[in-house]
Amino acid sequence: MASASLSSTGLNPSRASQDSLGIIYEEGGEPRIVRPDFVFFVQQDDGTVAADIVDPHGIQFGDAMPKLKGLAQYAERFGDQYRRIEAVAKIGDKFRVLDLKEAATRASVSTATTIKALYESAHAFDYLP
């Protein structure tokens, strides 16, 4: 993969509109939409533009696991269209990252029973600024 030479960032609008990315997830048998917080666009050295999804997750919220599962399912279907799809959560005094482009990580998300254990597992890594 080419390295990035120029990047621009964008905050995904939180409202339902033509200019926001909405990902369907299911909670309590009902379809809902999660809007990832950040969609980054990067111009790579070869001139192509790549997109990254980075979504911070507050693990304290009851809908955190269903949203994460929806994001993982989205990554399964459309991951080839993105350079990165990552979920980030603060665990203790560290930020931990789940790389949802990795099949093993997506599998662990689909079977996880607690979100905190998932971010503490070997499928997550420390975010390094």
VOKE-389578 format. One record per atom (N, C-alpha, C): atom name; residue number from 1; residue in one letter; x, y, z. Coordinates in nm, 3 decimals. Layout:
N
{name:CA resi:NUM resn:A xx:X yy:Y zz:Z}
...
end
This chain:
129
{name:N resi:1 resn:M xx:0.085 yy:-0.117 zz:0.000}
{name:CA resi:1 resn:M xx:0.000 yy:0.000 zz:0.000}
{name:C resi:1 resn:M xx:0.089 yy:0.123 zz:0.000}
{name:N resi:2 resn:A xx:0.051 yy:0.221 zz:-0.076}
{name:CA resi:2 resn:A xx:0.127 yy:0.345 zz:-0.084}
{name:C resi:2 resn:A xx:0.114 yy:0.422 zz:0.046}
{name:N resi:3 resn:S xx:0.218 yy:0.492 zz:0.082}
{name:CA resi:3 resn:S xx:0.210 yy:0.573 zz:0.203}
{name:C resi:3 resn:S xx:0.133 yy:0.701 zz:0.173}
{name:N resi:4 resn:A xx:0.082 yy:0.760 zz:0.278}
{name:CA resi:4 resn:A xx:0.002 yy:0.883 zz:0.262}
{name:C resi:4 resn:A xx:0.093 yy:1.004 zz:0.261}
{name:N resi:5 resn:S xx:0.068 yy:1.093 zz:0.167}
{name:CA resi:5 resn:S xx:0.149 yy:1.214 zz:0.161}
{name:C resi:5 resn:S xx:0.069 yy:1.337 zz:0.202}
{name:N resi:6 resn:L xx:-0.063 yy:1.330 zz:0.188}
{name:CA resi:6 resn:L xx:-0.147 yy:1.444 zz:0.217}
{name:C resi:6 resn:L xx:-0.276 yy:1.390 zz:0.274}
{name:N resi:7 resn:S xx:-0.323 yy:1.447 zz:0.380}
{name:CA resi:7 resn:S xx:-0.450 yy:1.398 zz:0.434}
{name:C resi:7 resn:S xx:-0.541 yy:1.514 zz:0.468}
{name:N resi:8 resn:S xx:-0.668 yy:1.487 zz:0.459}
{name:CA resi:8 resn:S xx:-0.766 yy:1.581 zz:0.507}
{name:C resi:8 resn:S xx:-0.864 yy:1.502 zz:0.591}
{name:N resi:9 resn:T xx:-0.918 yy:1.563 zz:0.692}
{name:CA resi:9 resn:T xx:-1.007 yy:1.492 zz:0.780}
{name:C resi:9 resn:T xx:-1.145 yy:1.550 zz:0.773}
{name:N resi:10 resn:G xx:-1.240 yy:1.470 zz:0.812}
{name:CA resi:10 resn:G xx:-1.376 yy:1.519 zz:0.814}
{name:C resi:10 resn:G xx:-1.456 yy:1.455 zz:0.925}
{name:N resi:11 resn:L xx:-1.537 yy:1.534 zz:0.987}
{name:CA resi:11 resn:L xx:-1.629 yy:1.486 zz:1.088}
{name:C resi:11 resn:L xx:-1.756 yy:1.445 zz:1.016}
{name:N resi:12 resn:N xx:-1.800 yy:1.322 zz:1.035}
{name:CA resi:12 resn:N xx:-1.922 yy:1.274 zz:0.971}
{name:C resi:12 resn:N xx:-2.040 yy:1.347 zz:1.035}
{name:N resi:13 resn:P xx:-2.124 yy:1.414 zz:0.955}
{name:CA resi:13 resn:P xx:-2.240 yy:1.482 zz:1.014}
{name:C resi:13 resn:P xx:-2.327 yy:1.384 zz:1.092}
{name:N resi:14 resn:S xx:-2.376 yy:1.425 zz:1.207}
{name:CA resi:14 resn:S xx:-2.454 yy:1.336 zz:1.293}
{name:C resi:14 resn:S xx:-2.600 yy:1.328 zz:1.252}
{name:N resi:15 resn:R xx:-2.641 yy:1.413 zz:1.163}
{name:CA resi:15 resn:R xx:-2.781 yy:1.413 zz:1.120}
{name:C resi:15 resn:R xx:-2.799 yy:1.320 zz:1.000}
{name:N resi:16 resn:A xx:-2.920 yy:1.272 zz:0.984}
{name:CA resi:16 resn:A xx:-2.952 yy:1.188 zz:0.869}
{name:C resi:16 resn:A xx:-2.966 yy:1.278 zz:0.747}
{name:N resi:17 resn:S xx:-2.872 yy:1.266 zz:0.655}
{name:CA resi:17 resn:S xx:-2.877 yy:1.347 zz:0.534}
{name:C resi:17 resn:S xx:-2.795 yy:1.279 zz:0.426}
{name:N resi:18 resn:Q xx:-2.798 yy:1.334 zz:0.307}
{name:CA resi:18 resn:Q xx:-2.726 yy:1.279 zz:0.193}
{name:C resi:18 resn:Q xx:-2.574 yy:1.284 zz:0.215}
{name:N resi:19 resn:D xx:-2.527 yy:1.372 zz:0.302}
{name:CA resi:19 resn:D xx:-2.383 yy:1.389 zz:0.319}
{name:C resi:19 resn:D xx:-2.328 yy:1.323 zz:0.445}
{name:N resi:20 resn:S xx:-2.397 yy:1.222 zz:0.498}
{name:CA resi:20 resn:S xx:-2.344 yy:1.150 zz:0.613}
{name:C resi:20 resn:S xx:-2.346 yy:1.001 zz:0.586}
{name:N resi:21 resn:L xx:-2.251 yy:0.931 zz:0.646}
{name:CA resi:21 resn:L xx:-2.243 yy:0.787 zz:0.634}
{name:C resi:21 resn:L xx:-2.324 yy:0.725 zz:0.748}
{name:N resi:22 resn:G xx:-2.422 yy:0.646 zz:0.714}
{name:CA resi:22 resn:G xx:-2.503 yy:0.576 zz:0.813}
{name:C resi:22 resn:G xx:-2.487 yy:0.426 zz:0.794}
{name:N resi:23 resn:I xx:-2.465 yy:0.355 zz:0.902}
{name:CA resi:23 resn:I xx:-2.445 yy:0.210 zz:0.900}
{name:C resi:23 resn:I xx:-2.556 yy:0.146 zz:0.983}
{name:N resi:24 resn:I xx:-2.623 yy:0.050 zz:0.924}
{name:CA resi:24 resn:I xx:-2.734 yy:-0.017 zz:0.992}
{name:C resi:24 resn:I xx:-2.681 yy:-0.118 zz:1.093}
{name:N resi:25 resn:Y xx:-2.742 yy:-0.118 zz:1.211}
{name:CA resi:25 resn:Y xx:-2.716 yy:-0.221 zz:1.311}
{name:C resi:25 resn:Y xx:-2.851 yy:-0.258 zz:1.370}
{name:N resi:26 resn:E xx:-2.853 yy:-0.367 zz:1.445}
{name:CA resi:26 resn:E xx:-2.978 yy:-0.412 zz:1.504}
{name:C resi:26 resn:E xx:-2.967 yy:-0.409 zz:1.656}
{name:N resi:27 resn:E xx:-3.073 yy:-0.356 zz:1.718}
{name:CA resi:27 resn:E xx:-3.078 yy:-0.353 zz:1.864}
{name:C resi:27 resn:E xx:-3.220 yy:-0.389 zz:1.906}
{name:N resi:28 resn:G xx:-3.232 yy:-0.495 zz:1.984}
{name:CA resi:28 resn:G xx:-3.363 yy:-0.540 zz:2.030}
{name:C resi:28 resn:G xx:-3.455 yy:-0.580 zz:1.915}
{name:N resi:29 resn:G xx:-3.396 yy:-0.633 zz:1.809}
{name:CA resi:29 resn:G xx:-3.474 yy:-0.675 zz:1.695}
{name:C resi:29 resn:G xx:-3.516 yy:-0.563 zz:1.602}
{name:N resi:30 resn:E xx:-3.475 yy:-0.441 zz:1.632}
{name:CA resi:30 resn:E xx:-3.512 yy:-0.326 zz:1.550}
{name:C resi:30 resn:E xx:-3.390 yy:-0.272 zz:1.476}
{name:N resi:31 resn:P xx:-3.405 yy:-0.238 zz:1.348}
{name:CA resi:31 resn:P xx:-3.293 yy:-0.176 zz:1.276}
{name:C resi:31 resn:P xx:-3.272 yy:-0.032 zz:1.322}
{name:N resi:32 resn:R xx:-3.148 yy:0.005 zz:1.338}
{name:CA resi:32 resn:R xx:-3.110 yy:0.140 zz:1.378}
{name:C resi:32 resn:R xx:-2.992 yy:0.183 zz:1.292}
{name:N resi:33 resn:I xx:-2.952 yy:0.308 zz:1.305}
{name:CA resi:33 resn:I xx:-2.839 yy:0.357 zz:1.227}
{name:C resi:33 resn:I xx:-2.734 yy:0.418 zz:1.320}
{name:N resi:34 resn:V xx:-2.609 yy:0.377 zz:1.301}
{name:CA resi:34 resn:V xx:-2.496 yy:0.439 zz:1.368}
{name:C resi:34 resn:V xx:-2.424 yy:0.524 zz:1.264}
{name:N resi:35 resn:R xx:-2.382 yy:0.640 zz:1.304}
{name:CA resi:35 resn:R xx:-2.308 yy:0.730 zz:1.216}
{name:C resi:35 resn:R xx:-2.167 yy:0.744 zz:1.272}
{name:N resi:36 resn:P xx:-2.069 yy:0.674 zz:1.212}
{name:CA resi:36 resn:P xx:-1.932 yy:0.684 zz:1.263}
{name:C resi:36 resn:P xx:-1.889 yy:0.831 zz:1.273}
{name:N resi:37 resn:D xx:-1.815 yy:0.861 zz:1.378}
{name:CA resi:37 resn:D xx:-1.779 yy:1.000 zz:1.403}
{name:C resi:37 resn:D xx:-1.683 yy:1.059 zz:1.300}
{name:N resi:38 resn:F xx:-1.588 yy:0.977 zz:1.253}
{name:CA resi:38 resn:F xx:-1.485 yy:1.031 zz:1.164}
{name:C resi:38 resn:F xx:-1.471 yy:0.948 zz:1.037}
{name:N resi:39 resn:V xx:-1.468 yy:1.019 zz:0.926}
{name:CA resi:39 resn:V xx:-1.433 yy:0.960 zz:0.797}
{name:C resi:39 resn:V xx:-1.316 yy:1.045 zz:0.746}
{name:N resi:40 resn:F xx:-1.200 yy:0.984 zz:0.736}
{name:CA resi:40 resn:F xx:-1.080 yy:1.054 zz:0.691}
{name:C resi:40 resn:F xx:-1.054 yy:1.020 zz:0.545}
{name:N resi:41 resn:F xx:-1.014 yy:1.117 zz:0.468}
{name:CA resi:41 resn:F xx:-0.975 yy:1.096 zz:0.330}
{name:C resi:41 resn:F xx:-0.827 yy:1.130 zz:0.317}
{name:N resi:42 resn:V xx:-0.753 yy:1.041 zz:0.254}
{name:CA resi:42 resn:V xx:-0.608 yy:1.056 zz:0.244}
{name:C resi:42 resn:V xx:-0.567 yy:1.042 zz:0.098}
{name:N resi:43 resn:Q xx:-0.493 yy:1.141 zz:0.048}
{name:CA resi:43 resn:Q xx:-0.435 yy:1.127 zz:-0.085}
{name:C resi:43 resn:Q xx:-0.302 yy:1.055 zz:-0.068}
{name:N resi:44 resn:Q xx:-0.290 yy:0.942 zz:-0.134}
{name:CA resi:44 resn:Q xx:-0.171 yy:0.860 zz:-0.121}
{name:C resi:44 resn:Q xx:-0.065 yy:0.903 zz:-0.222}
{name:N resi:45 resn:D xx:0.057 yy:0.853 zz:-0.204}
{name:CA resi:45 resn:D xx:0.168 yy:0.893 zz:-0.290}
{name:C resi:45 resn:D xx:0.141 yy:0.867 zz:-0.438}
{name:N resi:46 resn:D xx:0.062 yy:0.765 zz:-0.469}
{name:CA resi:46 resn:D xx:0.033 yy:0.734 zz:-0.609}
{name:C resi:46 resn:D xx:-0.080 yy:0.821 zz:-0.666}
{name:N resi:47 resn:G xx:-0.133 yy:0.914 zz:-0.586}
{name:CA resi:47 resn:G xx:-0.237 yy:1.006 zz:-0.631}
{name:C resi:47 resn:G xx:-0.379 yy:0.959 zz:-0.603}
{name:N resi:48 resn:T xx:-0.396 yy:0.833 zz:-0.564}
{name:CA resi:48 resn:T xx:-0.530 yy:0.784 zz:-0.533}
{name:C resi:48 resn:T xx:-0.573 yy:0.836 zz:-0.397}
{name:N resi:49 resn:V xx:-0.703 yy:0.838 zz:-0.376}
{name:CA resi:49 resn:V xx:-0.759 yy:0.882 zz:-0.249}
{name:C resi:49 resn:V xx:-0.816 yy:0.760 zz:-0.177}
{name:N resi:50 resn:A xx:-0.782 yy:0.746 zz:-0.052}
{name:CA resi:50 resn:A xx:-0.833 yy:0.637 zz:0.031}
{name:C resi:50 resn:A xx:-0.918 yy:0.696 zz:0.144}
{name:N resi:51 resn:A xx:-1.014 yy:0.618 zz:0.190}
{name:CA resi:51 resn:A xx:-1.100 yy:0.661 zz:0.301}
{name:C resi:51 resn:A xx:-1.077 yy:0.570 zz:0.421}
{name:N resi:52 resn:D xx:-1.083 yy:0.629 zz:0.538}
{name:CA resi:52 resn:D xx:-1.071 yy:0.558 zz:0.665}
{name:C resi:52 resn:D xx:-1.193 yy:0.591 zz:0.750}
{name:N resi:53 resn:I xx:-1.246 yy:0.492 zz:0.819}
{name:CA resi:53 resn:I xx:-1.351 yy:0.514 zz:0.919}
{name:C resi:53 resn:I xx:-1.287 yy:0.490 zz:1.055}
{name:N resi:54 resn:V xx:-1.300 yy:0.587 zz:1.144}
{name:CA resi:54 resn:V xx:-1.254 yy:0.574 zz:1.282}
{name:C resi:54 resn:V xx:-1.371 yy:0.615 zz:1.370}
{name:N resi:55 resn:D xx:-1.416 yy:0.521 zz:1.453}
{name:CA resi:55 resn:D xx:-1.533 yy:0.549 zz:1.536}
{name:C resi:55 resn:D xx:-1.502 yy:0.526 zz:1.683}
{name:N resi:56 resn:P xx:-1.496 yy:0.634 zz:1.761}
{name:CA resi:56 resn:P xx:-1.480 yy:0.619 zz:1.906}
{name:C resi:56 resn:P xx:-1.607 yy:0.559 zz:1.966}
{name:N resi:57 resn:H xx:-1.589 yy:0.467 zz:2.058}
{name:CA resi:57 resn:H xx:-1.702 yy:0.402 zz:2.125}
{name:C resi:57 resn:H xx:-1.693 yy:0.425 zz:2.274}
{name:N resi:58 resn:G xx:-1.801 yy:0.472 zz:2.334}
{name:CA resi:58 resn:G xx:-1.809 yy:0.479 zz:2.479}
{name:C resi:58 resn:G xx:-1.864 yy:0.346 zz:2.527}
{name:N resi:59 resn:I xx:-1.782 yy:0.267 zz:2.593}
{name:CA resi:59 resn:I xx:-1.826 yy:0.131 zz:2.630}
{name:C resi:59 resn:I xx:-1.933 yy:0.133 zz:2.739}
{name:N resi:60 resn:Q xx:-1.956 yy:0.248 zz:2.800}
{name:CA resi:60 resn:Q xx:-2.054 yy:0.256 zz:2.909}
{name:C resi:60 resn:Q xx:-2.198 yy:0.260 zz:2.858}
{name:N resi:61 resn:F xx:-2.217 yy:0.282 zz:2.730}
{name:CA resi:61 resn:F xx:-2.352 yy:0.294 zz:2.675}
{name:C resi:61 resn:F xx:-2.408 yy:0.157 zz:2.639}
{name:N resi:62 resn:G xx:-2.536 yy:0.138 zz:2.663}
{name:CA resi:62 resn:G xx:-2.602 yy:0.010 zz:2.638}
{name:C resi:62 resn:G xx:-2.603 yy:-0.031 zz:2.493}
{name:N resi:63 resn:D xx:-2.593 yy:0.066 zz:2.402}
{name:CA resi:63 resn:D xx:-2.595 yy:0.032 zz:2.260}
{name:C resi:63 resn:D xx:-2.455 yy:0.016 zz:2.200}
{name:N resi:64 resn:A xx:-2.352 yy:0.019 zz:2.283}
{name:CA resi:64 resn:A xx:-2.214 yy:0.012 zz:2.233}
{name:C resi:64 resn:A xx:-2.187 yy:-0.120 zz:2.160}
{name:N resi:65 resn:M xx:-2.230 yy:-0.232 zz:2.217}
{name:CA resi:65 resn:M xx:-2.204 yy:-0.361 zz:2.154}
{name:C resi:65 resn:M xx:-2.284 yy:-0.378 zz:2.024}
{name:N resi:66 resn:P xx:-2.413 yy:-0.349 zz:2.021}
{name:CA resi:66 resn:P xx:-2.484 yy:-0.360 zz:1.893}
{name:C resi:66 resn:P xx:-2.426 yy:-0.270 zz:1.784}
{name:N resi:67 resn:K xx:-2.385 yy:-0.149 zz:1.820}
{name:CA resi:67 resn:K xx:-2.325 yy:-0.059 zz:1.721}
{name:C resi:67 resn:K xx:-2.193 yy:-0.116 zz:1.669}
{name:N resi:68 resn:L xx:-2.112 yy:-0.170 zz:1.759}
{name:CA resi:68 resn:L xx:-1.985 yy:-0.228 zz:1.719}
{name:C resi:68 resn:L xx:-2.007 yy:-0.348 zz:1.627}
{name:N resi:69 resn:K xx:-2.106 yy:-0.430 zz:1.659}
{name:CA resi:69 resn:K xx:-2.137 yy:-0.545 zz:1.574}
{name:C resi:69 resn:K xx:-2.183 yy:-0.499 zz:1.437}
{name:N resi:70 resn:G xx:-2.263 yy:-0.394 zz:1.431}
{name:CA resi:70 resn:G xx:-2.306 yy:-0.340 zz:1.302}
{name:C resi:70 resn:G xx:-2.189 yy:-0.288 zz:1.221}
{name:N resi:71 resn:L xx:-2.096 yy:-0.220 zz:1.287}
{name:CA resi:71 resn:L xx:-1.977 yy:-0.168 zz:1.220}
{name:C resi:71 resn:L xx:-1.891 yy:-0.283 zz:1.168}
{name:N resi:72 resn:A xx:-1.880 yy:-0.390 zz:1.246}
{name:CA resi:72 resn:A xx:-1.803 yy:-0.508 zz:1.203}
{name:C resi:72 resn:A xx:-1.870 yy:-0.574 zz:1.082}
{name:N resi:73 resn:Q xx:-2.002 yy:-0.582 zz:1.081}
{name:CA resi:73 resn:Q xx:-2.073 yy:-0.640 zz:0.966}
{name:C resi:73 resn:Q xx:-2.054 yy:-0.553 zz:0.843}
{name:N resi:74 resn:Y xx:-2.055 yy:-0.422 zz:0.861}
{name:CA resi:74 resn:Y xx:-2.031 yy:-0.330 zz:0.751}
{name:C resi:74 resn:Y xx:-1.890 yy:-0.352 zz:0.695}
{name:N resi:75 resn:A xx:-1.793 yy:-0.367 zz:0.785}
{name:CA resi:75 resn:A xx:-1.654 yy:-0.391 zz:0.743}
{name:C resi:75 resn:A xx:-1.643 yy:-0.522 zz:0.665}
{name:N resi:76 resn:E xx:-1.719 yy:-0.621 zz:0.705}
{name:CA resi:76 resn:E xx:-1.718 yy:-0.749 zz:0.633}
{name:C resi:76 resn:E xx:-1.766 yy:-0.730 zz:0.489}
{name:N resi:77 resn:R xx:-1.870 yy:-0.652 zz:0.472}
{name:CA resi:77 resn:R xx:-1.930 yy:-0.634 zz:0.338}
{name:C resi:77 resn:R xx:-1.856 yy:-0.532 zz:0.252}
{name:N resi:78 resn:F xx:-1.809 yy:-0.424 zz:0.314}
{name:CA resi:78 resn:F xx:-1.757 yy:-0.312 zz:0.236}
{name:C resi:78 resn:F xx:-1.613 yy:-0.275 zz:0.270}
{name:N resi:79 resn:G xx:-1.546 yy:-0.356 zz:0.350}
{name:CA resi:79 resn:G xx:-1.411 yy:-0.324 zz:0.396}
{name:C resi:79 resn:G xx:-1.310 yy:-0.303 zz:0.285}
{name:N resi:80 resn:D xx:-1.332 yy:-0.368 zz:0.171}
{name:CA resi:80 resn:D xx:-1.238 yy:-0.352 zz:0.061}
{name:C resi:80 resn:D xx:-1.242 yy:-0.212 zz:0.000}
{name:N resi:81 resn:Q xx:-1.340 yy:-0.133 zz:0.036}
{name:CA resi:81 resn:Q xx:-1.352 yy:0.003 zz:-0.016}
{name:C resi:81 resn:Q xx:-1.285 yy:0.107 zz:0.075}
{name:N resi:82 resn:Y xx:-1.228 yy:0.061 zz:0.187}
{name:CA resi:82 resn:Y xx:-1.165 yy:0.150 zz:0.285}
{name:C resi:82 resn:Y xx:-1.022 yy:0.104 zz:0.313}
{name:N resi:83 resn:R xx:-0.939 yy:0.200 zz:0.349}
{name:CA resi:83 resn:R xx:-0.803 yy:0.168 zz:0.391}
{name:C resi:83 resn:R xx:-0.803 yy:0.117 zz:0.535}
{name:N resi:84 resn:R xx:-0.885 yy:0.180 zz:0.619}
{name:CA resi:84 resn:R xx:-0.896 yy:0.139 zz:0.760}
{name:C resi:84 resn:R xx:-1.042 yy:0.149 zz:0.803}
{name:N resi:85 resn:I xx:-1.083 yy:0.059 zz:0.891}
{name:CA resi:85 resn:I xx:-1.209 yy:0.071 zz:0.964}
{name:C resi:85 resn:I xx:-1.176 yy:0.031 zz:1.107}
{name:N resi:86 resn:E xx:-1.176 yy:0.129 zz:1.197}
{name:CA resi:86 resn:E xx:-1.132 yy:0.105 zz:1.334}
{name:C resi:86 resn:E xx:-1.233 yy:0.160 zz:1.434}
{name:N resi:87 resn:A xx:-1.248 yy:0.086 zz:1.543}
{name:CA resi:87 resn:A xx:-1.328 yy:0.130 zz:1.657}
{name:C resi:87 resn:A xx:-1.231 yy:0.155 zz:1.772}
{name:N resi:88 resn:V xx:-1.251 yy:0.265 zz:1.842}
{name:CA resi:88 resn:V xx:-1.160 yy:0.307 zz:1.949}
{name:C resi:88 resn:V xx:-1.240 yy:0.326 zz:2.077}
{name:N resi:89 resn:A xx:-1.184 yy:0.280 zz:2.189}
{name:CA resi:89 resn:A xx:-1.248 yy:0.300 zz:2.320}
{name:C resi:89 resn:A xx:-1.142 yy:0.326 zz:2.425}
{name:N resi:90 resn:K xx:-1.179 yy:0.405 zz:2.525}
{name:CA resi:90 resn:K xx:-1.090 yy:0.429 zz:2.638}
{name:C resi:90 resn:K xx:-1.114 yy:0.320 zz:2.741}
{name:N resi:91 resn:I xx:-1.008 yy:0.247 zz:2.771}
{name:CA resi:91 resn:I xx:-1.012 yy:0.140 zz:2.870}
{name:C resi:91 resn:I xx:-0.908 yy:0.176 zz:2.975}
{name:N resi:92 resn:G xx:-0.955 yy:0.210 zz:3.095}
{name:CA resi:92 resn:G xx:-0.863 yy:0.257 zz:3.198}
{name:C resi:92 resn:G xx:-0.802 yy:0.389 zz:3.155}
{name:N resi:93 resn:D xx:-0.667 yy:0.394 zz:3.153}
{name:CA resi:93 resn:D xx:-0.600 yy:0.517 zz:3.112}
{name:C resi:93 resn:D xx:-0.546 yy:0.511 zz:2.969}
{name:N resi:94 resn:K xx:-0.586 yy:0.406 zz:2.894}
{name:CA resi:94 resn:K xx:-0.539 yy:0.388 zz:2.757}
{name:C resi:94 resn:K xx:-0.655 yy:0.390 zz:2.659}
{name:N resi:95 resn:F xx:-0.623 yy:0.426 zz:2.537}
{name:CA resi:95 resn:F xx:-0.717 yy:0.409 zz:2.427}
{name:C resi:95 resn:F xx:-0.680 yy:0.280 zz:2.355}
{name:N resi:96 resn:R xx:-0.782 yy:0.197 zz:2.328}
{name:CA resi:96 resn:R xx:-0.759 yy:0.069 zz:2.261}
{name:C resi:96 resn:R xx:-0.833 yy:0.071 zz:2.128}
{name:N resi:97 resn:V xx:-0.777 yy:0.001 zz:2.030}
{name:CA resi:97 resn:V xx:-0.829 yy:0.002 zz:1.894}
{name:C resi:97 resn:V xx:-0.862 yy:-0.140 zz:1.849}
{name:N resi:98 resn:L xx:-0.975 yy:-0.155 zz:1.783}
{name:CA resi:98 resn:L xx:-1.012 yy:-0.279 zz:1.715}
{name:C resi:98 resn:L xx:-1.005 yy:-0.254 zz:1.566}
{name:N resi:99 resn:D xx:-0.924 yy:-0.331 zz:1.496}
{name:CA resi:99 resn:D xx:-0.910 yy:-0.319 zz:1.350}
{name:C resi:99 resn:D xx:-1.017 yy:-0.409 zz:1.287}
{name:N resi:100 resn:L xx:-1.125 yy:-0.349 zz:1.241}
{name:CA resi:100 resn:L xx:-1.238 yy:-0.426 zz:1.190}
{name:C resi:100 resn:L xx:-1.219 yy:-0.473 zz:1.047}
{name:N resi:101 resn:K xx:-1.106 yy:-0.443 zz:0.987}
{name:CA resi:101 resn:K xx:-1.073 yy:-0.501 zz:0.857}
{name:C resi:101 resn:K xx:-1.016 yy:-0.641 zz:0.875}
{name:N resi:102 resn:E xx:-0.976 yy:-0.676 zz:0.996}
{name:CA resi:102 resn:E xx:-0.921 yy:-0.808 zz:1.026}
{name:C resi:102 resn:E xx:-1.033 yy:-0.907 zz:1.052}
{name:N resi:103 resn:A xx:-1.033 yy:-1.017 zz:0.979}
{name:CA resi:103 resn:A xx:-1.139 yy:-1.118 zz:0.991}
{name:C resi:103 resn:A xx:-1.147 yy:-1.175 zz:1.133}
{name:N resi:104 resn:A xx:-1.032 yy:-1.200 zz:1.196}
{name:CA resi:104 resn:A xx:-1.033 yy:-1.257 zz:1.331}
{name:C resi:104 resn:A xx:-1.095 yy:-1.159 zz:1.431}
{name:N resi:105 resn:T xx:-1.070 yy:-1.031 zz:1.413}
{name:CA resi:105 resn:T xx:-1.128 yy:-0.929 zz:1.501}
{name:C resi:105 resn:T xx:-1.279 yy:-0.924 zz:1.482}
{name:N resi:106 resn:R xx:-1.325 yy:-0.926 zz:1.356}
{name:CA resi:106 resn:R xx:-1.469 yy:-0.926 zz:1.330}
{name:C resi:106 resn:R xx:-1.535 yy:-1.050 zz:1.391}
{name:N resi:107 resn:A xx:-1.470 yy:-1.163 zz:1.382}
{name:CA resi:107 resn:A xx:-1.525 yy:-1.286 zz:1.440}
{name:C resi:107 resn:A xx:-1.536 yy:-1.273 zz:1.592}
{name:N resi:108 resn:S xx:-1.436 yy:-1.211 zz:1.654}
{name:CA resi:108 resn:S xx:-1.441 yy:-1.194 zz:1.800}
{name:C resi:108 resn:S xx:-1.551 yy:-1.097 zz:1.839}
{name:N resi:109 resn:V xx:-1.576 yy:-0.996 zz:1.757}
{name:CA resi:109 resn:V xx:-1.684 yy:-0.901 zz:1.783}
{name:C resi:109 resn:V xx:-1.819 yy:-0.973 zz:1.776}
{name:N resi:110 resn:S xx:-1.835 yy:-1.059 zz:1.677}
{name:CA resi:110 resn:S xx:-1.965 yy:-1.126 zz:1.658}
{name:C resi:110 resn:S xx:-1.998 yy:-1.222 zz:1.772}
{name:N resi:111 resn:T xx:-1.897 yy:-1.273 zz:1.841}
{name:CA resi:111 resn:T xx:-1.922 yy:-1.368 zz:1.950}
{name:C resi:111 resn:T xx:-1.904 yy:-1.308 zz:2.089}
{name:N resi:112 resn:A xx:-1.859 yy:-1.184 zz:2.097}
{name:CA resi:112 resn:A xx:-1.830 yy:-1.122 zz:2.227}
{name:C resi:112 resn:A xx:-1.958 yy:-1.103 zz:2.308}
{name:N resi:113 resn:T xx:-1.945 yy:-1.118 zz:2.438}
{name:CA resi:113 resn:T xx:-2.059 yy:-1.094 zz:2.527}
{name:C resi:113 resn:T xx:-2.045 yy:-0.962 zz:2.603}
{name:N resi:114 resn:T xx:-1.920 yy:-0.918 zz:2.623}
{name:CA resi:114 resn:T xx:-1.900 yy:-0.787 zz:2.686}
{name:C resi:114 resn:T xx:-1.802 yy:-0.705 zz:2.604}
{name:N resi:115 resn:I xx:-1.832 yy:-0.580 zz:2.591}
{name:CA resi:115 resn:I xx:-1.748 yy:-0.493 zz:2.508}
{name:C resi:115 resn:I xx:-1.614 yy:-0.464 zz:2.576}
{name:N resi:116 resn:K xx:-1.614 yy:-0.451 zz:2.708}
{name:CA resi:116 resn:K xx:-1.489 yy:-0.423 zz:2.778}
{name:C resi:116 resn:K xx:-1.390 yy:-0.537 zz:2.760}
{name:N resi:117 resn:A xx:-1.437 yy:-0.660 zz:2.773}
{name:CA resi:117 resn:A xx:-1.348 yy:-0.776 zz:2.754}
{name:C resi:117 resn:A xx:-1.292 yy:-0.779 zz:2.613}
{name:N resi:118 resn:L xx:-1.371 yy:-0.738 zz:2.517}
{name:CA resi:118 resn:L xx:-1.327 yy:-0.736 zz:2.378}
{name:C resi:118 resn:L xx:-1.212 yy:-0.636 zz:2.360}
{name:N resi:119 resn:Y xx:-1.226 yy:-0.517 zz:2.416}
{name:CA resi:119 resn:Y xx:-1.120 yy:-0.417 zz:2.405}
{name:C resi:119 resn:Y xx:-0.997 yy:-0.452 zz:2.489}
{name:N resi:120 resn:E xx:-1.015 yy:-0.539 zz:2.588}
{name:CA resi:120 resn:E xx:-0.901 yy:-0.583 zz:2.669}
{name:C resi:120 resn:E xx:-0.834 yy:-0.707 zz:2.610}
{name:N resi:121 resn:S xx:-0.894 yy:-0.764 zz:2.506}
{name:CA resi:121 resn:S xx:-0.843 yy:-0.888 zz:2.448}
{name:C resi:121 resn:S xx:-0.724 yy:-0.864 zz:2.355}
{name:N resi:122 resn:A xx:-0.669 yy:-0.974 zz:2.306}
{name:CA resi:122 resn:A xx:-0.556 yy:-0.968 zz:2.212}
{name:C resi:122 resn:A xx:-0.600 yy:-0.915 zz:2.075}
{name:N resi:123 resn:H xx:-0.729 yy:-0.903 zz:2.050}
{name:CA resi:123 resn:H xx:-0.777 yy:-0.849 zz:1.923}
{name:C resi:123 resn:H xx:-0.768 yy:-0.698 zz:1.917}
{name:N resi:124 resn:A xx:-0.747 yy:-0.634 zz:2.031}
{name:CA resi:124 resn:A xx:-0.733 yy:-0.488 zz:2.038}
{name:C resi:124 resn:A xx:-0.586 yy:-0.454 zz:2.060}
{name:N resi:125 resn:F xx:-0.548 yy:-0.335 zz:2.020}
{name:CA resi:125 resn:F xx:-0.412 yy:-0.289 zz:2.047}
{name:C resi:125 resn:F xx:-0.419 yy:-0.145 zz:2.098}
{name:N resi:126 resn:D xx:-0.312 yy:-0.103 zz:2.162}
{name:CA resi:126 resn:D xx:-0.306 yy:0.032 zz:2.218}
{name:C resi:126 resn:D xx:-0.297 yy:0.134 zz:2.105}
{name:N resi:127 resn:Y xx:-0.373 yy:0.241 zz:2.118}
{name:CA resi:127 resn:Y xx:-0.364 yy:0.352 zz:2.025}
{name:C resi:127 resn:Y xx:-0.240 yy:0.432 zz:2.059}
{name:N resi:128 resn:L xx:-0.159 yy:0.456 zz:1.959}
{name:CA resi:128 resn:L xx:-0.037 yy:0.535 zz:1.979}
{name:C resi:128 resn:L xx:-0.050 yy:0.662 zz:1.896}
{name:N resi:129 resn:P xx:-0.062 yy:0.777 zz:1.963}
{name:CA resi:129 resn:P xx:-0.078 yy:0.904 zz:1.888}
{name:C resi:129 resn:P xx:0.045 yy:0.941 zz:1.808}
end
